[in-house]
Amino acid sequence: MRFGLFIPQGWRLDLVGIAPQDQWQVMRDLAAYADAGPWDSLWVYDHFHTVPMPTAEATHEAWTLMAAYAATTNRIKLGQMCTAISYRNPAYLAKVAATTDIISGGRVQMGIGGGWYEHEWRAYGYGFPSAGVRLARLDEGVQIMRAAWRDGVVSFAGKHYQVDGAIVQPKPLQTGGIPLWIAGGGEKVTLRIAAKYAQYTNFTSEPDGFAHKSEVLQQHCREVGTDYDGIVRSANFNVVIGDSEADVAARIARIRERQVAVAHEAAVDAMVKNLTSPDSACGTTEQVISKLQKIKDLGCEYAILYFPEAAYDRSSIEAFEREVIPALS
């Protein structure tokens, strides 16, 4: 099992109380820490407005951060979970990603999905088309990016996107183009797009759901003629590690206290509840290992971890590195 680490960027109210002029240093230092450690990749979210509700708190832009991390790290892979296809023209996105890949020396990953956060869609003037339209754009956009990275120039006449000789030079450094992580568990469309194009998938961390989505993906692979075993399946996990269950509860209480200072209590409680859900990876190290081992046994080869304390306290990350990664790698 390989592991990725989310870097706090504000989206989940994880930079509250840190002055804007100090936030980049916090993010950069944590990225450097991950770069020097056992992590295979670092990740950011592609969102513009905070959750669990829009606030005036920071949400730093994903691809700007990608370029910054490309220039300030040396080894670690760089991903987004996940880029919303409709937020950027796909030919332009292919160009941005190619340039970032070159800056990084060939370490960029493309996490891509249809997008879902209606409030920010409408606030930024994107409208909010149906799920069918969003996923159709995803299918077309992925085709455009793949062709651009393969050939350095792309033309495409689709229902949603038209590109006429868009030059994407220089191409990414990675042979075959930037790896695609198709995120989402929609069974009829998203997982079929993943079967056609993805090197990686990312869907639910709930074990029964993970097993079911894997079966659906396998069926799509049979139908479109791709190698199911060639697609790495991943899932995301919230992580809070404590010396005891009481310590975990105290840590979660501190997270809640920070967030209710800037967002409505009911909304925060709904988000904090996810930290104690059965499919989270919160608990003692023994409990976390047990949870992750179960999903590893179902074929999850890659876990991407979100530590809500990361900007303030690295002790959960350090415990994960010290005890969990060696047990599951």
C-alpha positions in Angstrom: 0.0 0.0 0.0 1.2 3.5 -0.9 0.3 6.7 0.8 -0.5 10.3 -0.1 -0.9 13.2 2.2 -3.3 16.2 1.9 -1.7 19.5 2.6 -4.1 21.9 4.4 -5.1 24.8 2.1 -8.1 26.2 4.0 -10.9 24.5 2.2 -11.9 22.3 5.2 -11.4 25.2 7.6 -7.9 23.8 8.3 -6.0 27.1 8.4 -8.3 29.0 10.8 -6.4 31.3 13.1 -3.3 31.4 10.9 -2.8 34.9 9.3 -3.0 34.9 5.5 0.6 36.1 5.2 1.7 33.1 7.2 -0.4 30.4 5.5 2.0 29.7 2.6 4.9 29.1 5.0 2.7 26.6 6.9 1.7 24.8 3.6 5.2 24.9 2.2 6.9 23.6 5.3 4.4 20.7 5.6 5.0 19.9 1.9 8.8 19.9 2.5 8.2 17.6 5.5 6.2 15.2 3.4 8.8 15.4 0.6 11.5 14.2 3.1 9.4 11.4 4.5 7.7 8.1 3.5 4.9 9.7 1.5 4.5 8.9 -2.2 2.4 11.9 -3.0 0.9 15.2 -1.7 -2.5 16.4 -2.5 -4.7 19.5 -2.5 -8.4 20.0 -3.1 -9.8 21.9 -6.2 -12.3 24.2 -4.6 -12.9 27.9 -4.2 -15.3 28.1 -1.3 -14.9 26.5 2.1 -16.9 23.6 3.5 -19.1 22.8 5.4 -20.4 26.2 4.3 -19.0 29.1 2.3 -17.1 31.5 4.6 -14.5 34.3 4.2 -11.8 31.9 5.4 -8.9 31.0 3.0 -9.3 28.5 0.2 -6.0 28.6 -1.8 -6.3 27.7 -5.5 -5.2 24.2 -6.4 -3.2 24.6 -9.6 -1.3 27.6 -8.3 -0.3 25.5 -5.4 0.7 22.7 -7.8 3.2 25.0 -9.5 4.5 26.2 -6.1 5.0 22.7 -4.8 6.6 21.7 -8.1 9.2 24.4 -7.5 9.7 23.8 -3.8 9.8 20.0 -3.5 12.2 17.5 -5.0 10.8 14.0 -5.0 7.1 13.7 -4.0 4.3 13.3 -6.6 1.8 16.2 -6.8 -1.9 15.6 -7.1 -5.3 17.3 -6.8 -8.4 15.6 -5.4 -9.9 16.4 -7.7 -9.7 19.0 -10.4 -13.2 19.9 -11.6 -13.2 19.6 -15.4 -15.6 22.5 -16.0 -13.6 25.0 -14.0 -10.9 25.3 -16.7 -11.0 24.7 -20.5 -9.4 21.2 -20.9 -6.9 22.3 -23.5 -5.8 25.1 -21.2 -5.7 22.7 -18.3 -3.5 20.3 -20.3 -1.1 23.2 -20.9 -1.1 24.2 -17.2 -0.5 20.6 -16.1 2.3 20.1 -18.7 4.1 23.2 -17.6 3.8 22.2 -14.0 5.1 18.7 -14.8 8.2 20.3 -16.3 8.8 22.5 -13.3 8.5 19.5 -11.1 10.7 17.3 -13.1 7.9 14.9 -14.0 5.9 14.5 -10.8 2.4 15.8 -11.5 -0.7 13.6 -11.3 -4.0 14.6 -12.8 -6.9 14.0 -10.4 -10.0 14.8 -12.4 -13.8 14.6 -11.9 -17.1 16.2 -12.9 -17.4 18.6 -9.9 -20.2 18.9 -7.4 -20.0 22.0 -5.1 -23.0 24.0 -6.5 -22.4 27.1 -4.5 -19.0 27.8 -5.9 -20.1 26.9 -9.4 -22.8 29.5 -9.4 -20.7 32.1 -7.5 -18.0 31.9 -10.2 -20.5 32.1 -13.1 -20.2 28.5 -14.3 -23.9 27.8 -13.8 -24.6 24.3 -12.5 -25.4 21.9 -15.4 -26.9 18.5 -14.8 -24.7 15.6 -13.6 -25.0 14.1 -17.1 -23.6 17.2 -18.7 -20.8 17.5 -16.1 -19.8 13.9 -16.7 -20.0 14.3 -20.5 -17.6 17.2 -20.2 -15.3 15.0 -18.1 -15.3 12.3 -20.8 -14.5 14.8 -23.6 -12.0 16.8 -21.5 -10.0 13.7 -20.6 -9.8 12.8 -24.3 -8.5 16.3 -25.1 -5.8 16.2 -22.4 -4.6 12.7 -23.3 -4.2 13.7 -26.9 -2.5 16.9 -26.1 0.0 15.2 -23.8 0.6 12.5 -26.4 1.0 14.5 -29.5 1.7 18.1 -28.4 -1.2 19.4 -30.4 -4.9 18.5 -30.3 -8.0 19.0 -32.3 -11.4 17.8 -31.0 -14.9 18.4 -32.1 -17.3 17.3 -29.3 -20.7 18.3 -28.0 -19.2 20.3 -25.1 -15.7 21.2 -26.2 -14.2 22.2 -29.5 -10.4 22.5 -29.9 -8.8 23.4 -33.2 -5.0 22.8 -33.4 -4.3 23.7 -29.8 -0.5 23.4 -29.3 0.6 22.0 -26.0 4.4 22.3 -26.1 6.5 21.3 -24.5 4.7 18.1 -23.6 4.9 16.7 -20.1 8.1 15.0 -19.1 6.4 11.7 -18.1 6.3 9.1 -20.8 2.8 8.7 -22.1 1.6 11.9 -20.4 0.4 12.7 -16.9 -1.2 9.9 -15.0 -5.0 10.2 -14.7 -6.9 9.7 -11.4 -10.6 9.5 -12.3 -12.4 10.4 -9.1 -15.9 9.5 -8.2 -18.0 6.4 -7.8 -20.9 7.0 -10.2 -21.6 3.5 -11.5 -23.0 4.1 -15.0 -20.8 6.9 -16.2 -17.9 7.9 -13.9 -16.6 4.4 -13.4 -17.0 3.7 -17.2 -14.9 6.8 -17.9 -12.3 5.4 -15.4 -12.3 2.0 -17.1 -11.6 3.7 -20.5 -8.9 6.2 -19.5 -7.6 6.0 -15.9 -4.4 4.7 -14.4 -5.9 5.3 -11.0 -9.4 5.5 -9.5 -10.6 7.1 -6.3 -13.9 6.2 -4.6 -15.5 5.4 -1.3 -13.4 4.2 1.7 -16.4 2.3 3.1 -15.4 -1.4 2.8 -18.7 -2.8 1.4 -19.0 0.2 -1.0 -15.4 -0.1 -2.1 -15.9 -3.8 -2.9 -19.1 -3.1 -4.9 -17.5 -0.2 -6.8 -14.6 -2.4 -7.6 -16.9 -5.0 -9.1 -18.6 -2.3 -11.2 -15.3 -1.0 -12.4 -14.2 -4.5 -13.3 -17.3 -5.1 -15.4 -16.8 -1.8 -17.3 -13.2 -2.8 -18.0 -14.4 -6.1 -19.5 -16.9 -4.2 -21.7 -14.5 -1.6 -23.0 -11.5 -4.0 -23.3 -9.1 -2.5 -20.7 -7.0 -4.2 -18.0 -8.8 -4.0 -14.7 -5.6 -5.1 -12.8 -3.7 -2.2 -14.5 -5.9 0.4 -12.7 -4.8 1.3 -9.1 -7.8 1.7 -6.8 -7.5 4.3 -4.1 -9.6 5.9 -1.3 -9.3 8.9 0.9 -9.4 8.8 4.7 -9.8 11.3 7.5 -7.1 10.6 10.2 -6.8 11.6 13.8 -4.5 9.4 15.9 -4.4 9.5 19.7 -2.8 7.5 22.5 -6.3 6.5 23.6 -9.9 6.9 22.5 -10.2 9.7 25.0 -7.2 11.4 23.4 -8.8 11.1 20.0 -12.0 12.6 21.3 -10.1 15.5 22.8 -8.3 16.2 19.5 -11.6 16.1 17.6 -13.1 18.5 20.2 -10.3 21.0 19.5 -10.9 20.7 15.8 -14.5 21.5 16.3 -13.8 24.4 18.6 -11.6 26.1 15.9 -14.2 25.6 13.2 -17.3 26.8 15.1 -15.5 30.1 15.6 -16.0 30.8 11.9 -18.9 28.6 10.7 -22.4 27.6 11.9 -22.3 25.1 14.7 -24.7 22.6 13.0 -22.8 22.7 9.7 -19.5 22.1 11.6 -21.0 19.2 13.6 -22.1 17.5 10.4 -18.6 17.7 9.0 -16.9 16.7 12.3 -19.2 13.7 12.5 -17.3 12.2 9.5 -14.2 12.0 11.7 -15.9 9.4 13.8 -17.7 7.5 11.1 -16.8 3.8 10.7 -15.0 4.4 7.4 -12.7 7.1 8.8 -9.2 6.2 10.0 -9.4 7.9 13.4 -8.5 6.1 16.6 -5.4 4.6 18.2 -2.7 3.3 15.9 -3.9 -0.2 16.3 -7.5 0.8 15.3 -6.2 2.7 12.3 -4.1 -0.2 11.1 -7.1 -2.5 11.4 -9.3 -0.2 9.4 -6.8 0.2 6.6 -5.9 -3.4 6.5 -9.5 -4.3 5.8 -9.7 -2.1 2.8 -6.3 -3.1 1.6 -7.5 -6.7 1.6 -10.3 -5.6 -0.7 -7.7 -4.4 -3.3 -7.1 -0.8 -2.2 -3.5 -0.2 -3.1 -3.3 3.5 -2.4 -4.6 5.5 0.6 -4.7 9.3 0.6 -4.8 10.7 4.1 -6.3 14.0 5.4 -5.2 15.1 8.9 -7.4 17.9 10.0 -4.8 18.9 12.7 -1.9 19.1 10.2 -1.4 22.9 10.2 -1.3 23.0 14.0 -0.1 19.7 15.3 1.9 17.0 13.4 1.8 14.3 16.1 -0.9 12.3 14.3 1.1 12.4 11.1 4.2 11.3 12.9 2.4 8.4 14.6 1.1 7.3 11.2 4.6 7.4 9.7 6.1 5.6 12.7 3.5 2.8 13.1 0.9 2.6 10.4 2.9 2.9 7.2 5.4 0.2 8.2 2.6 -2.1 9.1 0.8 -1.7 5.7 3.5 -1.0 3.1 
